[in-house]
Amino acid sequence: MKYFAILFCLVLLACEGPKKAKATDEKPVTGLNQLTEQEEADGWRLLFDGKSFNGWRGLGRDHVPDAHWKIEDGTIRKLNSDEVPKLTDGSDPESGDLATIETFENYELYFEWKILKAGNSGLKYNVSEEISKKYGSGFSALGFEYQLLDDEDPKYDGKLKPSQYTSSLYDMIPAEPKLVEKKPVGEFNSSRIIIDGNHVEHWLNGKKTVSYEFSSNRLISAYEDSKFVKYEKFLDKKSGHIILQNHSDDAWFRNIKIREIKD
């Protein structure tokens, strides 16, 4: 009798079928756009919460130009400009760079990013909104740029200066080629920018690729040979906005966090 009772229970379980997972059973992604206890203790804070544009706006605007910028799967995505639909009257929707509302002077910035084949984008810092407005459209930042590029694509082969490839200080100081080790196109890279007094560093995937000093002869010489030389006060160190560039290509950003360096 005991044997038949056990067999009967097994049959009932089989007929019931697999149990459907409830929403509460799903495990959230951990570590994405979050801080560890140690990071919080060390003074880090998030610049992107993973779900909203809180703390951001369009450069020169009081809002986000959301035809070109989206929140997608825990990232800030810059849409390929060719994929952005026109308005009903046939005109282009407003666009422009995305800027932090706050400005920062001395800090360590960490961010993760990815691009697609032949992609081109950048993260800018030491940005003055007033200088950008004075010399440009007001919606495109003039500032120091950490270059993001699909370096190996034939589109760029032999056509760019050494200082126009990934993790370089764009158009001024090239990254050390032997230290530039990018993830395959379509995968996320990690980057850091450190500004401590006059000293600045660029890091890519755990390796320091650029180091320079504000007011140094090296930086001044690079500036004088760059396209930025016509912009007065461009080279001055500032309490500046952090900018995600509105280039024409797809780009994704996540885990954007900052630790301000106090005197």
C-alpha positions as CSV (number, residue, x, y, z in Angstrom):
1,M,0.0,0.0,0.0
2,K,2.9,2.4,0.9
3,Y,4.4,1.8,-2.6
4,F,1.1,2.7,-4.4
5,A,0.7,5.9,-2.2
6,I,4.2,7.1,-3.2
7,L,3.5,6.3,-6.9
8,F,0.3,8.2,-6.8
9,C,2.0,11.3,-5.4
10,L,4.7,11.2,-8.1
11,V,2.0,11.0,-10.8
12,L,0.2,14.1,-9.4
13,L,3.5,16.1,-9.4
14,A,4.2,15.1,-13.0
15,C,0.7,16.3,-14.1
16,E,1.2,19.6,-12.3
17,G,4.0,20.5,-14.7
18,P,6.8,23.0,-14.1
19,K,6.2,25.8,-11.6
20,K,6.1,29.2,-13.2
21,A,8.6,31.6,-11.7
22,K,7.1,34.7,-10.0
23,A,8.5,38.1,-10.6
24,T,9.8,38.1,-7.0
25,D,11.8,34.9,-7.8
26,E,13.9,36.7,-10.4
27,K,17.3,37.6,-9.2
28,P,18.2,41.3,-9.9
29,V,21.5,42.1,-11.6
30,T,24.0,42.9,-8.9
31,G,26.8,45.4,-9.1
32,L,25.4,47.3,-12.1
33,N,25.0,51.0,-11.3
34,Q,25.5,50.3,-7.7
35,L,28.2,51.1,-5.1
36,T,29.8,48.6,-2.7
37,E,30.0,49.4,1.0
38,Q,33.7,50.1,0.6
39,E,33.1,52.5,-2.3
40,E,30.6,54.4,-0.2
41,A,33.1,54.5,2.7
42,D,35.7,55.8,0.3
43,G,33.5,58.7,-0.9
44,W,32.2,57.4,-4.2
45,R,28.8,58.3,-5.5
46,L,26.8,57.4,-8.6
47,L,26.3,59.9,-11.4
48,F,23.8,57.5,-13.1
49,D,21.3,55.5,-11.2
50,G,20.6,53.1,-14.0
51,K,17.0,54.1,-14.6
52,S,16.7,57.8,-15.1
53,F,18.4,61.0,-16.2
54,N,18.5,62.4,-12.7
55,G,21.5,64.6,-12.5
56,W,21.8,65.1,-16.2
57,R,20.6,67.6,-18.8
58,G,21.4,68.6,-22.4
59,L,24.3,71.0,-22.6
60,G,22.8,74.4,-23.0
61,R,19.3,73.1,-22.1
62,D,17.3,72.6,-18.9
63,H,16.2,69.1,-20.2
64,V,17.4,66.0,-21.9
65,P,17.1,65.9,-25.8
66,D,15.5,62.5,-25.5
67,A,15.1,61.7,-29.2
68,H,18.8,61.0,-29.2
69,W,19.4,59.8,-25.6
70,K,17.6,56.9,-24.0
71,I,17.7,54.8,-20.8
72,E,18.2,51.2,-22.0
73,D,18.9,48.1,-19.9
74,G,20.7,50.0,-17.2
75,T,22.7,52.1,-19.6
76,I,22.5,55.6,-21.1
77,R,22.4,55.0,-24.8
78,K,23.2,57.5,-27.5
79,L,21.2,56.5,-30.5
80,N,22.7,56.3,-34.0
81,S,21.6,59.6,-35.5
82,D,20.4,57.8,-38.6
83,E,17.9,55.9,-36.5
84,V,16.3,59.0,-34.9
85,P,13.0,59.7,-36.6
86,K,12.2,63.1,-37.9
87,L,9.4,65.2,-36.4
88,T,6.0,65.3,-38.0
89,D,6.9,68.4,-40.0
90,G,10.0,66.7,-41.4
91,S,12.5,68.6,-39.3
92,D,15.1,67.0,-37.1
93,P,14.5,66.7,-33.3
94,E,16.7,68.7,-31.0
95,S,20.0,67.0,-30.2
96,G,23.2,67.8,-28.4
97,D,25.7,66.6,-25.7
98,L,24.5,65.2,-22.4
99,A,26.0,67.0,-19.4
100,T,26.1,66.5,-15.6
101,I,24.1,69.3,-13.8
102,E,27.0,69.6,-11.3
103,T,30.5,70.6,-12.1
104,F,33.6,69.0,-10.7
105,E,37.3,70.0,-10.3
106,N,39.4,67.4,-8.6
107,Y,38.1,63.8,-8.8
108,E,38.4,60.2,-9.9
109,L,35.8,59.3,-12.5
110,Y,34.9,55.7,-13.4
111,F,32.7,54.7,-16.3
112,E,32.0,51.8,-18.6
113,W,31.3,52.1,-22.3
114,K,30.8,50.3,-25.5
115,I,30.5,51.1,-29.2
116,L,29.8,49.2,-32.4
117,K,31.9,48.6,-35.5
118,A,33.5,51.9,-36.8
119,G,32.0,53.6,-33.7
120,N,33.2,57.0,-32.6
121,S,32.3,58.8,-29.4
122,G,33.9,60.5,-26.4
123,L,33.6,61.5,-22.8
124,K,34.5,65.1,-22.2
125,Y,35.6,66.9,-19.0
126,N,37.0,70.3,-17.8
127,V,34.0,71.7,-19.8
128,S,32.8,75.3,-19.5
129,E,29.2,75.8,-20.7
130,E,30.0,79.5,-21.3
131,I,33.0,78.7,-23.5
132,S,31.1,76.1,-25.4
133,K,28.3,78.6,-26.0
134,K,30.8,81.4,-26.9
135,Y,32.7,79.4,-29.6
136,G,30.2,76.8,-30.7
137,S,26.5,76.0,-30.9
138,G,26.0,75.9,-27.1
139,F,24.8,72.3,-27.4
140,S,28.2,70.7,-28.2
141,A,30.8,70.8,-25.5
142,L,34.3,72.3,-26.0
143,G,36.5,70.6,-23.5
144,F,39.1,67.9,-22.9
145,E,38.0,64.6,-24.4
146,Y,38.7,61.0,-23.5
147,Q,38.4,59.5,-27.0
148,L,36.3,56.4,-27.6
149,L,36.8,54.7,-31.0
150,D,36.9,51.5,-32.9
151,D,40.6,52.0,-33.6
152,E,41.1,49.0,-35.9
153,D,38.3,49.7,-38.3
154,P,39.5,50.4,-41.9
155,K,37.5,53.6,-41.8
156,Y,40.2,55.2,-39.6
157,D,43.3,53.4,-41.0
158,G,46.0,56.0,-41.5
159,K,43.6,58.9,-41.4
160,L,43.9,60.0,-37.8
161,K,46.6,61.6,-35.6
162,P,48.0,59.4,-32.8
163,S,46.1,61.6,-30.3
164,Q,42.8,60.7,-32.0
165,Y,42.6,57.1,-31.0
166,T,41.0,55.4,-27.9
167,S,41.8,56.8,-24.4
168,S,43.9,59.6,-25.8
169,L,43.4,63.2,-24.7
170,Y,41.7,63.9,-28.1
171,D,43.8,65.9,-30.6
172,M,46.5,66.7,-27.9
173,I,48.1,63.8,-26.1
174,P,48.1,60.3,-27.5
175,A,47.6,57.2,-25.4
176,E,50.5,54.8,-25.0
177,P,49.8,52.3,-27.8
178,K,51.3,49.3,-26.0
179,L,49.0,49.9,-23.0
180,V,45.7,50.3,-25.0
181,E,43.9,46.9,-24.7
182,K,40.3,47.3,-25.7
183,K,37.5,44.7,-25.4
184,P,36.1,43.4,-28.7
185,V,33.6,45.8,-30.4
186,G,30.2,45.4,-28.7
187,E,31.6,44.6,-25.3
188,F,32.0,47.0,-22.4
189,N,35.3,48.6,-21.5
190,S,36.1,50.3,-18.2
191,S,37.8,53.7,-18.0
192,R,39.0,56.1,-15.4
193,I,39.9,59.8,-15.4
194,I,41.8,61.2,-12.4
195,I,42.3,64.9,-11.9
196,D,44.3,65.7,-8.7
197,G,45.5,69.3,-8.7
198,N,47.4,69.8,-11.9
199,H,48.0,66.1,-12.5
200,V,45.7,64.1,-14.8
201,E,45.6,60.4,-15.8
202,H,43.5,58.4,-18.3
203,W,43.1,54.6,-17.6
204,L,41.6,51.9,-19.9
205,N,40.7,48.4,-18.6
206,G,43.1,48.7,-15.7
207,K,46.1,50.3,-17.4
208,K,47.2,53.9,-17.3
209,T,47.4,55.1,-20.9
210,V,47.9,58.9,-20.5
211,S,49.5,61.1,-17.9
212,Y,49.9,64.9,-18.1
213,E,50.0,68.1,-16.1
214,F,47.9,71.2,-16.5
215,S,50.1,74.2,-17.3
216,S,53.0,72.0,-18.4
217,N,55.1,72.8,-21.5
218,R,54.0,69.5,-22.9
219,L,50.3,70.3,-22.7
220,I,50.7,73.8,-23.9
221,S,52.7,72.6,-26.9
222,A,50.1,70.0,-27.7
223,Y,47.3,72.6,-27.4
224,E,49.1,75.0,-29.8
225,D,49.3,72.2,-32.4
226,S,45.6,71.2,-31.9
227,K,42.4,72.4,-33.4
228,F,41.5,73.9,-30.0
229,V,44.2,76.7,-30.1
230,K,41.7,79.3,-31.4
231,Y,39.5,78.9,-28.2
232,E,40.6,81.3,-25.5
233,K,40.8,79.8,-22.0
234,F,40.2,76.3,-23.4
235,L,43.4,75.1,-21.7
236,D,42.6,76.5,-18.2
237,K,41.7,74.1,-15.5
238,K,38.1,74.6,-14.4
239,S,35.4,73.2,-12.3
240,G,33.7,71.7,-15.3
241,H,30.8,69.5,-16.4
242,I,31.3,65.9,-17.4
243,I,29.9,65.3,-20.9
244,L,28.7,62.3,-22.9
245,Q,29.3,63.2,-26.5
246,N,26.5,63.5,-29.0
247,H,28.4,61.9,-31.9
248,S,26.5,60.3,-34.8
249,D,27.2,56.7,-33.7
250,D,25.7,54.3,-31.2
251,A,27.3,54.4,-27.8
252,W,26.3,53.0,-24.4
253,F,27.5,54.2,-20.9
254,R,26.9,52.6,-17.5
255,N,28.4,52.4,-14.0
256,I,29.3,56.1,-14.1
257,K,30.6,57.1,-10.6
258,I,32.8,59.7,-9.1
259,R,35.0,60.2,-6.0
260,E,35.8,63.9,-5.4
261,I,39.3,64.5,-4.2
262,K,39.4,67.0,-1.4
263,D,42.4,69.2,-0.4
